[in-house]
């Protein structure tokens, strides 16, 4: 594999470079260099492979000269092929061509004859034809059988439903930023979808509903990944074969194909990631023309795509880190360029701040402004947000509402925890199970509007009089009063005692106790308003209150922990003996019903845009942190992903956020939203060590299975290992000052600089998942897979060139290079032919059955297709 290594080091580490003039220092390595085929030093390799016998002339004025003493440019600025920035006042009129320290400067080029118009057209067609072919093949594979299966597959039940919410302008909650779901909704709206399909569970038929617009939009963006990768590798390596190999790897990967054909966020996210990477590489290549129109265009486009990536998922932060590192490196080199004035360096810094910070932030916030403007109707996500946030939603009981301002005895109220996404104080007729404290009525918190959230506030020492009796005067609740809270639906009092809480040690259990409001002294609570004096009235929505248990001295709060199935997976309520003020133990009164009191308008409580933007991010972060794998559940591990090892089986199951459909509803039960579950069904992880199915289980079902093309994925994994080995060898040789031949020096720059950019991208999009405590899935690896495929294209092109260079015979060298390249291309295409039923769907015997055409393709036991 490394057939050229020995010759590379022998050529000569022994002849360490002598001290060179400044003009021939290490900066000479950074010059544009065309790679020549052995035996034809006058013929560039790209021209040779294209069958062109004449070398295109390049005017000497187009060649940039490296400033004396200049270090190599930042990674990604056109390694081994990009023209470096000309330095005024340093090079003068003399132009040199640095192809090696032993090559004399090229004489001033004669003014060549202007090429014929037909020749220019032929050259332009030669440049665009491969790109057109790659793009056409990508679109053909992604749009083939796009309408199958005509039912909901996997997470289409979530993101299709969210697209419907945008069309219907119904507010919902999700753990991801809104841009991807807005674009899905827009695609559906423009294609004639009316937003009426329920998207209840995988397998539901679309019937007459128009779903092709949303699938087609995702497939369109997924199709663009291939030409984007092609152009990126072509810009980094200046090698058409490397770009074509990269395009083939992504075109024939069944995993990328599968993700691109359904209503998912993944193709949208990967589109923005690849667009940002391409834009960054392009503006790096314009470094010799700073502040020109192309330079501004690509720099601004980079910022736009960064906003898009972050606006789809928070993992878009990884490409932001890569662009940030590239920008810092670029600015550092500019700062060390003494030929540039401080004003010029300041202009560079200002341009990057405007295009890579201000512009993305503005666009990112604009997506939220549109999100909040469109979703102005009350929906399933209301309960995740504060009372003030809900007051802005049309249809919410707080919107344009008028309620009594001050709390009074006899009022029917709801009590909401101030910590994000904890919800309302709630109870129901179910009891705590045996062995979990006292076997009394459960008290929890619940995120949704429900009659079981209603409580009646009463004095602690009387049951005789009805406070709502018109003959009795109104008596307001004041700071420091001793009260009872009676559950309206079950007539049991809010109660605590010294029994331990179900989940949180050293906290006390909170229950519902008593009959028809009659209980004991453990039902008494002192109501306190944070930072207020005794005797002050309590204001609805605005007063931050705490409930202190009179007997034990503990404070009512919610731990935020999810109860087991016996608690309907609602959140635990405890009485904590630790009296420190935290949001978990602070509440406010939201709903307030008392016909004896005058009402006030709640319009003054509506928050500003910065307030709702901050609150929405806090809720999303809390939601992501809450996506933990449950006990006895297998989840995908990051080390599984590069080797295509499937451990997590995704299937339709009851949504853990459904909690309970209980109580009396004014209309129909609400949609259940729990940590990203936006319907009564969610994809969950079972205990079976199987793979990720998009559709179908039985042999009569139309089955789609998410699995990367194993030939592509294992080749990528091998390439990363080889890159680290070969790159280390070349880096050591360069650092030790070995005199490298011109061809090897150019290849080393392609490998170290261009490959280094891609390796950094792979690492940034992969290794952070090892630090995450949330539940992970196989599809999280696909952005990293894009970078590993591009690295594979550059690496194998470099390896084949090294092998060809090491051979004495030019004909043999050409044969080795051509055979190697064709073997990779044809092997990738053939593996796609074998595994394409996984992406396009299959019906018939399962792979365990010897009659199945896929039986011989179960190369790993964990693949269950």
C-alpha positions in Angstrom: 0.0 0.0 0.0 2.8 2.3 0.8 5.0 1.3 -2.1 6.5 4.7 -2.4 7.5 5.3 1.2 11.0 3.8 1.0 11.8 5.7 -2.1 10.3 8.8 -0.7 12.6 8.7 2.3 15.6 7.6 0.3 15.2 10.6 -2.0 17.0 12.0 0.3 16.7 12.5 4.0 20.5 12.1 3.9 20.8 15.3 1.8 19.4 17.7 4.4 18.6 21.0 2.8 21.3 23.6 3.0 20.5 27.0 4.2 18.5 28.7 1.5 18.0 32.2 0.5 14.8 33.7 1.9 13.2 33.7 -1.4 13.6 29.9 -1.6 12.6 29.0 1.9 9.7 26.9 3.1 7.3 29.2 1.5 8.3 27.8 -1.9 6.4 24.6 -1.1 3.1 26.5 -1.0 3.2 27.4 -4.7 0.7 26.0 -7.2 2.1 22.8 -8.6 0.8 20.7 -11.4 1.4 17.0 -10.9 3.1 15.3 -13.8 3.0 11.7 -14.8 6.2 9.7 -14.8 7.8 9.6 -18.2 6.0 12.7 -19.3 7.4 15.5 -17.3 6.0 18.0 -19.8 2.4 16.7 -19.5 0.2 17.5 -16.5 -1.6 14.5 -15.1 -5.1 15.9 -15.5 -4.3 16.6 -19.2 -2.8 13.2 -19.6 -5.9 11.4 -18.3 -8.1 13.5 -20.4 -6.1 12.5 -23.5 -4.9 16.0 -24.2 -1.5 16.2 -25.8 -0.9 19.9 -25.5 -0.2 21.6 -22.3 -2.4 24.6 -21.7 -0.3 27.7 -21.2 -0.7 29.9 -18.2 0.4 33.4 -18.3 3.1 34.3 -15.9 1.1 37.2 -14.6 -1.4 34.7 -13.1 1.2 33.1 -11.0 1.5 34.3 -7.4 4.8 34.6 -5.7 5.2 33.7 -2.1 6.6 36.4 0.1 10.1 35.7 1.3 10.1 33.9 4.6 6.4 33.4 4.4 5.1 30.2 6.2 2.7 27.9 4.4 -0.8 29.1 4.2 -3.7 28.1 6.5 -5.1 24.7 6.0 -7.6 24.7 3.3 -6.3 27.6 1.3 -5.9 25.5 -1.9 -3.2 23.1 -0.8 -0.9 22.0 -3.6 -2.8 23.9 -6.1 -4.1 27.2 -5.0 -2.3 30.4 -6.0 -1.0 32.3 -3.0 -1.7 35.8 -2.3 0.7 38.2 -4.1 2.6 40.5 -1.8 3.1 44.0 -2.9 6.5 45.6 -2.5 8.2 42.2 -2.0 8.5 40.4 -5.2 8.9 43.2 -7.7 8.4 42.4 -11.4 10.3 39.2 -11.2 8.2 36.0 -11.3 9.4 32.6 -10.4 7.9 29.1 -10.5 8.8 27.2 -7.4 8.6 23.6 -8.3 11.5 22.6 -6.2 14.6 24.1 -4.8 16.7 22.6 -7.6 14.6 23.9 -10.5 15.6 27.2 -12.1 13.1 30.1 -12.3 11.0 30.0 -15.4 11.7 32.7 -17.9 9.1 35.3 -18.6 6.4 33.7 -20.6 5.8 34.9 -24.1 2.5 36.3 -24.9 0.7 33.2 -26.3 -1.8 33.3 -29.1 -5.3 33.7 -28.0 -7.0 30.2 -27.9 -9.6 29.6 -30.5 -13.2 29.9 -29.5 -13.9 26.3 -30.1 -11.0 25.3 -27.9 -12.3 27.4 -25.1 -15.7 25.9 -25.4 -14.2 22.4 -25.3 -12.2 23.2 -22.2 -15.3 24.6 -20.5 -17.3 21.5 -21.4 -14.5 19.4 -20.1 -14.7 21.2 -16.7 -18.5 21.1 -16.4 -19.2 17.7 -17.9 -18.0 15.6 -14.9 -20.0 17.9 -12.5 -23.1 17.5 -14.6 -22.7 13.7 -14.7 -22.2 13.5 -11.0 -25.2 15.7 -10.3 -27.4 13.8 -12.7 -26.5 10.5 -11.1 -27.1 11.8 -7.6 -30.5 13.1 -8.5 -31.4 9.9 -10.3 -30.5 7.7 -7.3 -32.3 9.9 -4.8 -35.5 10.4 -6.7 -35.9 6.8 -7.9 -39.0 5.3 -6.3 -39.4 8.3 -4.0 -43.1 7.7 -3.6 -42.5 4.2 -2.1 -43.6 3.3 0.5 -46.8 5.4 0.5 -47.0 5.4 4.2 -45.3 7.0 7.2 -41.7 5.7 7.7 -39.8 6.1 11.0 -39.4 9.8 12.1 -41.7 11.1 9.3 -44.3 10.8 12.0 -42.6 13.6 13.9 -41.3 15.9 11.2 -44.2 15.5 8.9 -46.5 16.3 11.8 -44.4 19.4 12.6 -44.7 20.5 9.0 -48.4 20.2 9.4 -48.3 22.4 12.5 -46.6 25.2 10.5 -49.3 25.0 7.8 -52.0 25.1 10.5 -50.0 27.7 12.5 -50.3 25.5 15.7 -47.6 26.0 18.4 -45.6 22.9 19.3 -42.4 22.1 21.1 -39.3 20.2 19.8 -35.8 19.8 21.0 -34.3 21.1 17.7 -34.3 24.7 16.3 -37.1 25.4 13.9 -35.5 26.1 10.5 -35.6 22.5 9.2 -39.2 21.9 10.2 -40.2 25.3 8.8 -38.7 24.4 5.4 -40.5 21.0 5.4 -43.8 22.8 6.2 -43.1 25.4 3.4 -42.3 22.6 0.9 -45.6 20.9 1.8 -47.6 24.1 1.5 -46.1 25.0 -1.9 -46.7 21.5 -3.2 -50.4 21.6 -2.3 -50.4 19.7 1.1 -53.1 21.1 3.3 -51.8 20.0 6.7 -54.7 17.8 7.5 -52.9 14.4 7.7 -52.5 13.3 11.3 -49.1 11.6 11.1 -50.1 9.4 14.0 -47.8 6.4 13.7 -45.4 4.7 11.3 -47.3 2.6 8.8 -50.3 4.9 8.4 -51.2 5.3 4.7 -50.9 8.7 3.2 -53.9 7.9 0.9 -55.0 11.1 -0.9 -52.7 13.4 1.0 -49.9 15.0 -1.0 -46.7 14.0 0.8 -44.4 14.0 -2.3 -43.6 17.7 -2.0 -42.0 17.2 1.5 -40.2 14.1 0.5 -39.1 15.7 -2.8 -37.7 18.7 -1.0 -35.6 16.5 1.3 -34.5 14.4 -1.6 -33.5 17.5 -3.5 -31.2 18.7 -0.7 -29.9 15.2 -0.2 -29.0 15.0 -3.9 -26.9 18.2 -3.7 -24.6 16.6 -1.1 -22.8 14.7 -3.9 -21.9 17.7 -6.2 -21.0 19.7 -3.1 -18.5 17.0 -2.0 -17.2 16.7 -5.5 -16.5 20.5 -5.7 -15.0 20.6 -2.3 -12.5 17.8 -3.0 -11.7 19.2 -6.4 -10.9 22.6 -4.8 -8.7 21.0 -2.1 -6.8 18.5 -4.3 -7.1 19.9 -7.8 -7.6 16.3 -8.8 -10.5 15.2 -10.9 -10.1 11.5 -10.1 -10.2 12.3 -6.3 -13.3 14.3 -6.8 -15.0 11.6 -8.9 -14.1 8.9 -6.3 -15.6 11.0 -3.5 -18.8 11.5 -5.6 -19.0 7.8 -6.2 -18.7 6.9 -2.5 -21.5 9.2 -1.6 -23.7 8.4 -4.6 -23.6 4.7 -3.9 -23.9 4.8 -0.2 -27.2 3.2 0.8 -27.3 5.1 4.1 -27.1 8.6 2.7 -29.6 7.5 0.0 -32.1 6.3 2.6 -31.9 9.4 4.8 -32.4 11.6 1.7 -35.7 10.0 0.6 -37.9 10.7 3.6 -39.3 13.6 5.5 -36.4 14.0 8.0 -34.1 16.8 9.2 -30.9 14.9 8.4 -30.7 15.8 4.6 -31.4 19.4 5.5 -28.7 19.5 8.1 -26.1 17.8 5.9 -27.0 20.2 3.1 -26.1 23.2 5.1 -23.0 21.5 6.6 -21.6 20.6 3.1 -22.6 24.1 1.7 -20.7 25.8 4.6 -17.7 23.6 4.0 -17.7 24.3 0.2 -18.1 28.0 0.7 -15.2 28.1 3.2 -12.9 26.3 0.8 -14.0 28.6 -2.0 -13.3 31.8 -0.1 -9.9 30.3 1.0 -9.1 29.9 -2.7 -9.9 33.6 -3.2 -7.3 34.7 -0.6 -5.1 36.2 -3.3 -7.9 38.5 -4.2 -9.1 39.8 -0.8 -12.2 42.1 -0.9 -13.0 41.2 -4.4 -16.6 40.3 -5.4 -16.0 36.5 -5.3 -14.2 36.8 -2.0 -17.2 38.6 -0.4 -19.7 36.3 -2.0 -18.1 33.1 -0.6 -17.4 34.6 2.7 -21.0 35.8 3.1 -22.3 32.5 1.8 -20.3 30.7 4.5 -22.0 32.7 7.2 -25.5 32.1 5.7 -24.9 28.3 5.6 -23.6 28.4 9.2 -26.8 30.0 10.3 -28.7 27.3 8.3 -26.8 24.4 9.9 -27.4 25.7 13.5 -31.0 26.6 12.7 -31.7 22.9 11.8 -30.0 21.1 14.7 -27.6 22.2 17.4 -25.0 19.8 16.0 -24.5 22.5 13.4 -22.2 24.0 16.1 -19.5 21.5 14.9 -19.2 23.1 11.4 -19.2 26.5 13.1 -16.2 25.3 15.1 -14.4 24.2 12.0 -15.0 27.4 10.2 -14.0 29.3 13.3 -10.7 27.4 13.5 -10.0 28.1 9.8 -10.7 31.8 10.3 -8.5 32.1 13.4 -5.7 30.4 11.5 -6.1 32.7 8.5 -6.2 35.8 10.6 -3.1 34.7 12.5 -1.1 34.4 9.2 -2.4 37.7 8.1 -1.3 39.3 11.3 2.2 37.9 10.8 2.4 39.3 7.3 4.5 42.5 7.7 3.7 43.7 4.2 0.1 44.3 5.4 -0.7 47.4 7.3 -2.6 47.3 10.6 -5.5 49.0 8.8 -5.7 46.2 6.2 -5.5 43.5 8.9 -8.3 45.4 10.7 -10.4 45.3 7.5 -9.9 41.5 7.3 -11.0 41.1 10.9 -14.0 43.3 10.4 -15.1 41.5 7.3 -15.0 38.1 9.1 -16.9 39.5 12.1 -19.6 40.8 9.9 -19.9 37.8 7.6 -19.2 34.9 10.0 -20.7 36.3 13.3 -23.1 39.1 12.8 -24.7 37.8 9.6 -25.3 34.2 10.9 -26.6 35.5 14.3 -29.0 37.8 12.5 -30.3 35.1 10.3 -30.5 32.6 13.1 -32.7 35.0 15.2 -34.7 35.8 12.1 -35.7 32.2 11.8 -37.1 32.3 15.4 -38.9 35.5 14.6 -40.6 33.8 11.7 -41.2 30.7 13.9 -43.0 32.7 16.6 -44.9 34.8 14.1 -46.2 31.8 12.2 -47.0 29.6 15.2 -49.4 31.9 16.9 -52.1 29.4 17.9 -52.3 27.4 21.0 -51.1 23.8 20.6 -49.5 20.8 22.2 -46.3 22.6 23.2 -47.9 25.3 25.4 -47.2 23.5 28.7 -43.5 23.5 28.2 -43.4 27.3 28.4 -44.1 29.9 31.0 -47.5 31.5 31.6 -46.3 34.8 30.1 -45.2 32.9 27.0 -48.6 31.2 26.7 -50.4 34.5 26.9 -49.3 35.4 23.4 -50.9 32.2 21.8 -54.3 32.6 20.3 -56.7 30.0 21.7 -54.8 29.6 24.9 -56.9 30.3 28.0 -54.4 33.1 28.9 -54.5 34.8 25.5 -56.4 38.1 25.7 -57.7 36.7 29.0 -59.2 38.6 31.9 -58.8 37.0 35.3 -58.9 38.1 38.9 -55.7 39.8 39.9 -55.4 38.7 43.5 -55.8 35.2 45.0 -58.7 34.7 47.3 -60.0 31.7 49.3 -62.4 29.5 47.4 -60.7 30.2 44.1 -60.1 27.4 41.6 -56.5 27.6 40.5 -53.7 25.8 38.6 -50.2 26.0 40.1 -47.2 25.9 37.7 -43.6 25.3 38.5 -41.2 28.0 37.3 -38.5 25.6 36.1 -38.7 25.1 32.4 -40.7 22.1 31.2 -41.7 20.9 34.7 -45.4 21.7 34.3 -48.4 21.9 36.5 -49.1 20.5 40.0 -51.2 17.5 39.2 -53.0 14.5 40.8 -55.1 11.6 39.7 -57.0 8.7 41.2 -54.0 6.3 40.9 -52.2 5.3 44.1 -48.5 4.8 44.8 -47.7 1.1 44.5 -46.8 -1.1 47.4 -43.3 -0.4 48.8 -43.3 3.2 47.5 -44.0 5.3 50.6 -47.5 5.4 51.8 -50.1 3.9 49.5 -52.0 7.1 48.9 -53.0 9.1 45.8 -50.2 10.1 43.5 -49.2 13.8 43.1 -47.0 14.7 40.1 -46.4 17.4 37.7 -47.8 17.3 34.2 -46.9 19.3 31.1 -50.3 19.6 29.5 -53.6 21.3 30.2 -55.9 19.0 32.2 -58.8 19.1 34.6 -56.6 17.1 37.0 -54.4 20.2 37.3 -57.2 22.1 39.2 -57.0 22.8 42.9 -59.2 24.7 45.3 -57.5 27.0 47.8 -59.1 26.8 51.3 -58.3 27.9 54.8 -56.6 25.3 56.9 -59.0 25.3 59.8 -62.5 25.2 58.3 -64.7 23.2 55.9 -68.0 24.6 57.0 -68.5 27.6 54.8 -68.3 27.7 51.0 -66.0 30.6 50.2 -67.8 31.2 46.9 -71.2 31.7 48.6 -72.2 35.2 47.6 -73.3 35.9 51.2 -69.8 35.6 52.5 -67.3 38.5 52.0 -64.2 38.0 49.8 -61.1 37.1 51.8 -57.8 37.4 50.0 -54.9 35.0 50.5 -51.9 36.8 51.9 -48.2 36.1 52.3 -47.6 33.8 55.3 -51.2 32.4 55.5 -51.7 28.7 56.4 -53.8 27.1 53.6 -55.0 23.7 52.3 -55.0 22.8 48.6 -57.9 20.5 47.7 -57.8 18.6 44.5 -60.9 19.5 42.6 -61.5 16.2 40.8 -60.8 13.8 43.7 -61.5 16.0 46.8 -58.2 14.9 48.4 -55.8 17.4 50.0 -52.2 18.1 49.1 -50.4 16.1 51.8 -46.9 15.3 52.9 -45.3 13.2 55.7 -41.9 11.7 56.7 -42.1 8.8 54.2 -39.3 9.0 51.6 -40.0 10.2 48.1 -40.3 7.6 45.3 -37.1 8.5 43.5 -35.2 11.3 45.4 -33.5 10.2 48.6 -33.8 12.4 51.7 -36.9 14.1 50.2 -40.4 13.5 51.6 -43.3 11.9 49.7 -46.1 14.2 48.6 -49.6 12.6 48.2 -53.3 13.3 48.0 -55.0 12.4 51.3 -58.4 12.7 53.0 -62.1 12.3 52.0 -64.1 15.2 50.6 -61.5 17.7 51.8 -61.3 16.3 55.3 -57.8 15.2 56.3 -55.2 15.9 59.0 -52.6 18.4 60.0 -50.2 17.1 57.4 -52.4 18.9 54.8 -51.4 22.3 56.1 -49.1 24.5 54.0 -47.7 28.0 54.6 -47.8 30.1 51.4 -44.9 32.5 51.0 -44.2 35.0 48.3 -40.5 35.3 47.4 -39.0 38.6 48.6 -42.3 39.9 50.0 -43.5 40.9 53.5 -46.1 39.2 55.5 -49.6 40.4 54.8 -49.1 41.3 51.2 -51.7 40.0 48.7 -50.7 37.3 46.2 -50.9 38.2 42.6 -51.9 35.8 39.9 -49.0 35.0 37.4 -46.7 37.6 38.8 -46.1 36.4 42.4 -43.4 33.8 42.8 -44.6 31.6 45.7 -43.3 28.7 47.8 -45.4 26.2 49.8 -43.8 25.3 53.2 -45.2 22.2 54.9 -46.2 23.2 58.4 -45.4 19.8 60.1 -42.1 18.8 58.5 -40.8 22.2 57.5 -40.0 21.0 54.0 -40.7 22.9 50.7 -42.9 21.6 47.9 -41.0 21.1 44.7 -40.4 18.9 41.7 -37.2 17.0 41.2 -37.7 16.8 37.4 -37.2 13.0 37.5 -39.5 10.8 35.4 -41.6 8.4 37.4 -41.8 4.7 36.2 -44.8 3.4 34.3 -46.9 3.2 37.5 -46.6 7.0 37.6 -47.5 7.4 33.9 -44.0 8.7 33.3 -45.0 12.0 34.7 -42.5 14.0 36.9 -41.9 13.4 40.6 -43.1 15.9 43.2 -41.3 15.9 46.5 -41.1 17.9 49.7 -37.5 18.9 50.1 -36.1 19.6 53.6 -33.5 21.8 51.9 -34.9 25.3 52.1 -32.6 27.0 49.5 -34.6 28.8 46.9 -34.4 27.1 43.5 -36.7 27.2 40.5 -37.7 23.6 41.3 -39.5 24.8 44.5 -40.9 28.1 43.2 -44.4 28.2 41.7 -46.9 30.7 40.3 -50.7 30.7 40.1 -51.7 30.6 36.4 -55.4 29.9 36.0 -57.7 31.6 38.5 -61.4 31.2 38.6 -63.5 33.2 41.2 -66.8 34.7 40.1 -66.8 37.1 43.1 -63.7 39.0 41.9 -63.3 41.6 39.1 -61.0 40.6 36.2 -58.0 42.4 34.8 -56.4 42.0 31.3 -53.2 39.9 30.9 -51.9 41.7 27.8 -49.3 43.5 29.9 -47.7 40.2 30.7 -46.8 39.3 27.2 -43.0 38.9 26.9 -40.6 40.6 24.4 -38.9 38.8 21.6 -35.5 38.5 23.4 -37.4 37.0 26.4 -39.2 34.4 24.4 -36.0 33.6 22.4 -34.1 33.0 25.6 -36.9 30.9 27.1 -37.2 28.7 24.0 -33.5 27.9 24.1 -33.6 27.1 27.8 -36.5 24.7 27.1 -34.7 23.1 24.2 -31.5 22.6 26.1 -33.5 21.1 29.0 -35.3 18.8 26.6 -32.1 17.6 25.0 -30.6 16.9 28.4 -33.6 14.9 29.3 -33.2 12.5 26.4 -31.6 9.8 28.5 -31.8 6.1 27.7 -34.0 4.2 30.1 -33.2 1.2 32.1 -32.8 -2.1 30.2 -32.8 -0.3 26.9 -30.1 -0.7 24.3 -29.0 2.4 22.5 -26.5 3.0 19.7 -23.0 3.8 20.8 -20.6 6.1 18.9 -18.0 3.3 18.4 -20.7 1.3 16.6 -21.2 3.8 13.9 -18.0 3.8 11.7 -18.0 0.0 11.6 -21.7 -0.2 10.6 -22.5 -2.2 13.7 -26.2 -2.0 14.4 -27.3 -2.4 18.0 -30.4 -0.2 18.4 -33.7 -1.4 16.9 -36.1 1.4 16.2 -39.8 0.5 16.1 -43.2 2.0 16.7 -44.3 2.0 20.3 -46.4 4.0 22.8 -45.0 7.4 23.3 -43.5 7.7 26.8 -44.8 11.2 26.8 -48.4 10.2 26.6 -48.3 9.9 30.3 -52.0 9.4 30.8 -55.2 10.3 29.0 -57.3 11.0 32.0 -59.7 13.5 33.4 -62.6 15.2 31.7 -61.7 17.0 28.5 -63.5 20.0 27.0 -62.9 18.6 23.5 -60.3 15.9 22.8 -57.2 14.9 24.7 -54.2 17.1 23.8 -51.3 15.9 21.6 -48.7 14.5 23.9 -45.3 16.2 23.6 -42.6 14.8 25.7 -38.9 15.5 25.0 -39.5 15.6 21.2 -42.4 13.1 21.1 -45.0 15.0 19.2 -47.7 12.4 18.8 -49.1 9.3 20.5 -46.4 7.3 18.9 -42.6 7.5 19.0 -39.7 5.5 17.8 -38.2 3.8 20.8 -35.4 1.5 21.5 -36.1 -2.1 22.1 -33.9 -4.7 23.8 -33.3 -6.6 20.5 -29.8 -6.3 19.0 -31.1 -5.4 15.6 -30.7 -2.6 13.1 -32.6 0.6 12.4 -35.7 -0.2 10.3 -37.5 2.6 8.5 -40.5 0.5 7.4 -41.8 -3.0 7.8 -41.1 -6.0 10.0 -42.7 -9.1 8.5 -41.9 -10.8 5.2 -45.1 -9.4 3.7 -44.2 -5.8 4.6 -42.4 -3.3 2.5 -39.1 -3.1 4.4 -36.6 -0.3 4.4 -33.5 -0.6 6.5 -31.0 2.1 7.3 -27.5 0.7 6.8 -24.5 2.3 5.2 -22.9 0.6 2.2 -20.4 -1.6 4.1 -17.8 -1.4 1.3 -17.9 2.4 1.5 -18.0 2.6 5.3 -15.2 0.1 5.9 -13.1 1.7 3.2 -13.6 5.1 4.9 -12.5 3.6 8.2 -9.4 2.0 6.6 -8.7 5.3 4.9 -8.6 7.2 8.2 -6.1 4.8 9.6 -3.9 4.9 6.5 -4.1 8.7 6.4 -2.8 8.9 10.0 0.1 6.6 9.1 1.0 8.2 5.7 0.3 11.7 6.9 2.6 11.2 9.8 5.4 9.9 7.6 5.1 12.8 5.2 4.9 15.4 8.0 8.1 14.0 9.6 9.9 14.0 6.3 8.9 17.6 5.6 9.7 18.7 9.2 13.2 17.1 9.0 13.9 19.0 5.8 14.1 16.1 3.4 14.6 17.1 -0.2 11.4 15.8 -1.8 10.8 15.6 -5.5 8.4 18.1 -6.9 5.6 15.6 -7.4 5.9 14.2 -3.9 6.1 17.7 -2.4 2.8 18.6 -4.1 1.2 15.4 -3.0 2.3 15.9 0.6 0.6 19.3 0.6 -2.6 17.9 -0.7 -2.5 15.2 1.9 -1.5 17.2 4.9 -3.5 20.4 4.2 -6.5 19.3 2.3 -6.7 16.0 4.0 -6.1 17.7 7.4 -9.2 19.9 6.8 -11.3 16.9 6.2 -9.9 14.9 9.1 -10.6 17.8 11.4 -14.2 17.9 10.1 -14.6 14.2 10.7 -13.3 14.5 14.3 -15.5 17.5 15.1 -18.6 15.8 13.9 -17.8 12.5 15.6 -15.9 12.6 18.8 -18.2 15.0 20.7 -20.9 12.3 20.8 -18.7 10.3 23.1 -19.2 13.1 25.7 -22.9 13.2 25.4 -25.2 11.6 28.0 -28.3 11.8 25.9 -29.7 8.9 23.9 -27.9 8.4 20.5 -28.9 6.9 17.2 -27.0 5.6 14.2 -28.1 8.5 12.0 -26.1 10.9 14.1 -22.9 9.7 12.4 -23.8 10.7 8.8 -22.4 14.3 8.9 -19.0 12.8 10.0 -19.4 10.2 7.3 -19.5 12.9 4.6 -16.0 14.1 5.7 -14.6 10.6 5.9 -15.7 9.9 2.3 -14.1 13.1 1.1 -10.9 12.1 2.9 -11.0 8.7 1.3 -11.2 10.3 -2.2 -8.1 12.4 -1.5 -6.1 9.6 0.2 -6.6 6.9 -2.4 -5.9 9.3 -5.2 -2.6 10.3 -3.4 -1.7 6.6 -2.7 -2.2 5.6 -6.3 -0.1 8.6 -7.5 2.7 7.6 -5.1 2.6 4.1 -6.4 2.7 5.2 -10.0 5.5 7.6 -9.2 7.6 4.9 -7.7 7.4 2.7 -10.8 10.2 3.1 -13.4 7.9 2.4 -16.4 5.5 5.1 -17.4 3.2 2.6 -19.1 3.1 0.4 -16.0 2.5 3.5 -13.8 -0.4 4.6 -16.0 -1.8 1.0 -15.8 -1.5 0.8 -12.0 -3.1 4.2 -11.5 -6.0 3.5 -13.9 -6.6 -0.1 -12.6 -6.6 1.1 -9.0 -9.0 4.0 -9.7 -11.4 1.8 -11.7 -11.3 -0.9 -9.1 -12.4 1.5 -6.4 -15.2 3.0 -8.6 -16.5 -0.3 -9.9 -16.3 -2.0 -6.5 -18.3 0.8 -4.9 -20.9 0.6 -7.7 -21.2 -3.2 -7.4 -21.6 -3.1 -3.7 -24.4 -0.6 -4.2 -26.0 -3.0 -6.7 -25.9 -5.7 -4.0 -27.3 -3.6 -1.1 -29.6 -1.2 -2.9 -32.8 -3.2 -1.8 -32.1 -1.9 1.7 -32.7 1.7 0.6 -35.3 1.2 -2.1 -37.3 -1.4 -0.2 -37.9 -5.1 -0.4 -40.7 -7.6 0.1 -40.3 -11.3 0.6 -38.4 -13.7 2.9 -36.2 -12.1 5.7 -32.5 -12.4 5.5 -32.5 -15.3 7.9 -34.3 -17.4 5.3 -32.0 -19.0 2.8 -34.5 -18.2 0.1 -34.0 -14.5 0.6 -31.8 -12.7 -2.0 -30.2 -10.8 0.9 -29.3 -14.0 2.9 -25.7 -14.0 1.8 -25.3 -10.3 2.6 -25.7 -10.5 6.4 -22.0 -9.9 6.9 -22.6 -9.0 10.5 -25.0 -10.8 12.8 -26.5 -7.5 14.0 -27.8 -6.7 10.5 -31.4 -7.9 10.6 -33.0 -7.2 7.3 
